[in-house]
Amino acid sequence: MEQAHHLLDLIHSYFPHESADIRTISPLKLAYLGDAVYEIIIRTLIMERTGGPVKNLHKRTSEFVNAGSQAKLILCLQDDLSEEEIRIYRHGRNAKTSSVAKHAEALFGYLYLSGRLERAIELCKIGFERLDILL
């Protein structure tokens, strides 16, 4: 999906920065960004599939954007992760947090920053299907 990488390029075209090695970014910072990446995926799906007022959208989104749901998602994806993704997941796991959700968020943040938002969306789809979640 070219658009995913395009978003990051577009942001950097307006706000130039010196690029850093993504592997040097702390897992907690990756999780901070990854939480937003995951939430935008969920919000998009919920908005397109849920009727009624915005409070309904928020309530439905909260069912998926929470530590418990994110932990279930990443745990069911263990066998689908590449070696690189497992390394990032473990890097997140070794951060000063015991939250499995943070590990998932670190992975999503890493995928976004490496121009692979499509992979994050694909992992959501695989996980939702495996957990029998209909959005």
SVG drawing of the C-alpha trace seen along z (x, -y; Angstrom):
<svg xmlns="http://www.w3.org/2000/svg" viewBox="-28 -22 48 42">
<polyline fill="none" stroke="black" stroke-width="0.4" points="0.0,0.0 1.9,-3.0 -0.3,-5.4 1.0,-4.2 4.6,-5.1 3.3,-8.2 1.8,-9.6 5.2,-9.4 6.9,-11.0 4.3,-13.7 4.7,-14.5 8.5,-14.7 8.2,-16.9 6.4,-19.5 8.4,-18.9 11.9,-17.9 14.0,-16.1 17.3,-14.2 16.5,-10.6 17.6,-8.3 18.0,-4.6 14.6,-3.2 16.2,-0.5 17.5,-3.1 14.0,-4.3 12.9,-3.1 10.2,-0.5 8.0,-2.8 8.3,-5.5 7.4,-3.0 4.4,-1.9 3.4,-5.6 3.2,-5.9 1.9,-2.4 -1.1,-3.0 -2.2,-5.8 -1.6,-3.7 -3.7,-0.8 -6.4,-3.3 -6.7,-4.9 -7.1,-1.5 -9.9,-0.6 -11.6,-4.0 -11.7,-3.9 -13.3,-0.4 -15.8,-1.4 -16.8,-4.6 -17.5,-2.8 -19.5,-0.1 -21.3,-1.6 -24.4,-3.7 -25.7,-6.3 -24.1,-9.2 -20.4,-9.6 -20.8,-8.3 -21.7,-4.9 -18.5,-5.0 -16.5,-5.8 -18.1,-3.0 -17.5,-0.5 -13.9,-1.6 -13.2,-1.3 -14.0,2.4 -10.9,2.9 -8.6,0.1 -7.7,1.3 -4.9,3.3 -6.8,6.6 -8.0,6.6 -4.6,5.6 -2.9,8.3 -5.2,11.0 -4.5,9.7 -0.8,9.9 -0.8,13.2 -2.8,14.9 -0.5,13.5 2.7,15.0 3.0,17.6 2.4,15.1 5.2,12.7 8.4,12.5 11.8,12.8 12.1,9.1 8.6,8.5 9.4,11.0 12.6,9.2 10.7,5.9 7.9,7.5 10.6,8.9 12.3,5.6 9.0,4.1 8.6,6.9 12.0,6.1 11.0,2.4 10.2,1.2 6.6,2.4 4.9,5.7 2.0,4.8 1.6,7.2 -0.4,4.4 2.7,2.2 4.5,5.0 1.9,5.0 1.9,1.2 5.7,1.1 5.4,3.5 2.7,1.3 4.8,-1.8 7.8,-0.1 5.8,1.0 4.5,-2.5 7.9,-4.1 9.4,-1.6 6.8,-2.4 4.9,0.8 1.5,-0.3 0.0,2.2 1.5,5.0 0.0,3.6 -3.4,3.6 -2.8,7.2 -1.9,8.3 -5.2,6.7 -7.2,8.6 -5.5,11.9 -6.0,11.4 -9.6,10.3 -10.4,13.3 -8.6,15.7 -10.4,14.1 -13.7,14.2 -14.1,10.4 -16.4,8.8 -15.9,5.1"/>
</svg>
